[in-house]
Amino acid sequence: MTSVLIIDDDPALTKALRIGLQARGYELHTAPNGVTGLQLAATGTPDLVVLDLGLPDMDGIEVCRRLREWSTVPIVVLSAAGDERRKVLALDEGADDYVTKPFSMAELEARIRVALRHRTPAGSGKEAPVVEVGGIVLDAAARQVTVDGEPLQLTAREFELLGFLARNVDRICTHQVILREVWGLGYGSETNYLRVYINRLRRKLGAQGWRLRTTPGVGYQLSSAQRPEGA
């Protein structure tokens, strides 16, 4: 059974989420604040975390940041309507997705399914290939990436994004195609997602980050070319 940890201080919302998600077959654990949530995430190893950004003891952004120091568990954040800056900041700190309050149970469950799908590769029974682009080596079967021989820790969504670009090396992939293939059919206009994730990947790739190239207004590509002077 898939385990979901809800970190939220609203008893009414927590109760509604518990009833709704348990009815859909999820195992639910709850925490009323950030400290308890981090403890349960460490000891209970949930499959996914639903995180409210407005917690009584610490900012939800800080909870997200601390989780990402040691865990790649998918995180779906709950945010207030109109708070675009904090949504982007949450993504920048490692969240996989967000849902804006008020939301329907069907919407939240759809986001949870997408986040879980990108955490666990579909079992095709065939060993996935290893893709090498310059100093970047991506092993889809082992869900591992190395950069210039050093292991790189990525979140599930970062891995999927890099993997998609690597499989389409040297192609310019449009925003819409990337969103559809990496995030799912319910996405198409959230280009701010891509900007945040591409910038985060560039930082993590370090000396190989220049390979992630932007075509303004169109999309992104992973380049196999030799490094240009000054890059």
C-alpha positions in Angstrom: 0.0 0.0 0.0 1.3 3.4 -0.9 2.2 5.5 2.2 1.4 9.2 2.2 2.6 11.6 4.9 0.4 14.8 5.3 2.2 17.7 7.0 -0.6 20.2 7.8 -1.9 22.0 10.9 -5.5 22.3 9.7 -7.5 19.5 11.5 -10.5 19.8 9.2 -8.4 19.6 6.1 -6.3 16.8 7.5 -9.4 14.8 8.3 -10.8 15.4 4.8 -7.6 14.3 3.2 -7.4 11.2 5.4 -10.9 10.1 4.5 -10.5 10.9 0.8 -7.1 9.3 0.3 -7.8 6.3 2.5 -10.9 5.6 0.4 -8.7 5.6 -2.6 -6.4 3.0 -1.1 -3.6 5.1 0.4 -2.0 4.5 3.8 -2.1 7.9 5.6 0.1 9.4 8.3 -0.3 13.0 9.5 1.9 15.6 11.3 0.6 18.9 12.6 3.8 20.8 12.2 7.2 20.8 10.5 9.3 19.2 13.2 7.0 16.3 13.6 6.7 15.9 9.8 10.4 15.7 9.4 10.7 13.1 12.1 7.9 11.0 10.6 9.5 11.4 7.1 12.8 10.1 8.5 11.4 7.2 10.6 8.4 6.2 8.4 10.0 6.5 4.9 6.7 7.5 3.2 6.2 7.1 -0.6 5.0 10.7 -0.9 4.7 13.8 1.2 1.8 16.3 1.0 3.2 19.5 2.6 1.3 22.7 3.6 3.5 25.8 3.2 1.8 27.6 6.1 2.9 25.6 9.2 2.9 26.9 12.8 6.5 26.2 13.8 8.5 26.7 10.6 8.0 27.7 7.0 6.9 24.9 4.7 9.7 26.0 2.3 12.2 25.2 5.1 10.6 21.8 5.6 11.0 21.1 1.9 14.6 22.3 2.0 15.5 20.0 4.9 13.8 17.0 3.4 15.8 17.5 0.2 19.1 17.4 2.2 18.7 13.6 2.6 15.6 12.4 0.8 14.2 12.2 -2.8 10.7 11.4 -1.7 8.1 13.2 -4.0 6.7 16.3 -2.4 3.4 17.9 -3.4 2.9 21.3 -1.7 -0.3 23.0 -0.8 -0.3 26.7 -1.3 -2.6 29.7 -1.0 -4.2 31.1 -4.2 -2.2 33.8 -5.9 1.1 33.1 -4.1 3.1 32.5 -7.2 6.4 33.5 -5.7 6.2 30.9 -2.9 5.1 28.2 -5.4 8.2 28.8 -7.5 10.4 28.9 -4.4 9.0 25.6 -3.3 9.8 24.1 -6.7 13.2 25.6 -6.5 13.8 23.9 -3.1 12.9 20.5 -4.4 9.1 20.1 -4.4 7.7 18.1 -7.3 4.4 19.8 -7.7 1.9 22.0 -6.0 -1.9 22.3 -5.6 -3.6 25.6 -4.9 -6.2 25.9 -2.2 -9.1 25.3 -2.5 -8.7 22.1 -4.5 -10.7 19.0 -5.2 -9.7 15.5 -4.0 -9.6 14.4 -7.6 -7.1 17.1 -8.5 -4.9 16.3 -5.5 -5.0 12.5 -6.3 -4.1 13.2 -9.9 -1.0 15.2 -8.8 -0.1 12.4 -6.4 -0.4 9.8 -9.1 1.9 11.8 -11.4 4.5 12.4 -8.7 4.5 8.7 -7.8 4.8 7.6 -11.4 7.9 9.7 -11.8 9.3 8.3 -8.6 9.0 4.6 -9.7 9.8 3.6 -13.3 7.3 1.6 -15.2 8.1 -2.1 -15.1 8.6 -3.0 -18.7 10.7 -6.1 -17.9 13.5 -4.7 -20.1 16.7 -3.2 -18.9 16.7 0.5 -19.7 19.7 1.9 -21.7 22.5 3.9 -20.4 22.7 7.3 -22.0 26.0 9.2 -22.1 26.2 12.9 -23.2 29.6 14.3 -22.7 30.5 13.8 -19.1 26.9 13.0 -18.1 26.1 9.4 -17.8 22.4 8.5 -17.1 21.5 4.9 -16.1 17.7 4.7 -16.3 17.5 1.1 -15.0 19.5 2.0 -11.8 18.0 5.5 -11.6 21.5 6.9 -11.3 23.4 9.8 -12.8 27.1 10.5 -12.7 28.8 13.7 -13.9 32.5 13.4 -14.8 32.6 10.2 -12.8 31.0 11.5 -9.7 27.5 10.4 -8.5 24.8 13.1 -8.7 21.7 13.1 -6.4 18.6 14.2 -8.3 14.9 14.3 -7.3 12.6 12.0 -9.2 11.3 14.8 -11.4 14.8 16.1 -12.1 15.8 12.6 -13.1 12.9 12.3 -15.5 13.5 15.7 -17.0 17.2 15.1 -17.6 16.4 11.6 -18.9 13.9 13.0 -21.4 16.4 15.6 -22.7 19.2 12.9 -22.8 17.1 10.6 -24.9 16.4 13.5 -27.3 20.0 14.7 -27.2 20.7 17.7 -29.5 17.0 18.1 -30.3 15.3 21.3 -29.2 12.4 20.1 -27.1 9.5 22.5 -26.9 8.0 23.6 -23.5 4.8 21.9 -24.3 6.4 18.6 -25.3 8.5 18.5 -22.2 5.6 19.3 -19.9 3.4 16.6 -21.5 6.1 13.9 -21.5 7.7 14.7 -18.1 4.8 16.1 -16.1 1.8 14.6 -17.8 -1.2 15.4 -20.0 -2.7 17.9 -17.5 0.2 20.3 -18.0 0.9 22.5 -21.0 1.4 26.1 -19.9 3.4 25.9 -16.7 6.6 27.0 -18.3 7.7 28.4 -14.9 8.1 24.7 -13.8 10.6 24.2 -16.6 12.6 27.4 -15.8 12.9 26.4 -12.2 13.9 22.8 -12.9 16.3 23.6 -15.7 18.1 26.2 -13.6 18.3 23.7 -10.7 19.7 21.0 -13.0 22.3 23.4 -14.4 23.6 24.1 -10.9 23.7 20.4 -10.0 25.5 19.5 -13.2 28.2 21.9 -12.4 30.9 22.0 -15.1 28.5 20.1 -17.5 25.7 22.5 -16.9 26.4 24.4 -20.0 25.0 21.5 -22.0 21.5 22.4 -21.0 20.8 25.1 -23.6 17.8 27.4 -23.8 16.1 28.5 -27.0 14.1 31.5 -25.8 10.4 31.2 -26.2 10.7 27.7 -27.6 12.3 25.1 -25.3 15.5 23.4 -24.2 18.0 20.9 -25.4 20.9 18.8 -24.0 23.9 19.3 -26.3 26.5 16.7 -27.1 28.8 19.3 -28.7 32.3 20.1 -27.6 32.4 22.8 -25.0 32.7 26.2 -26.6 35.4 28.7 -25.6 34.4 30.6 -22.5 31.5 28.3 -21.6 
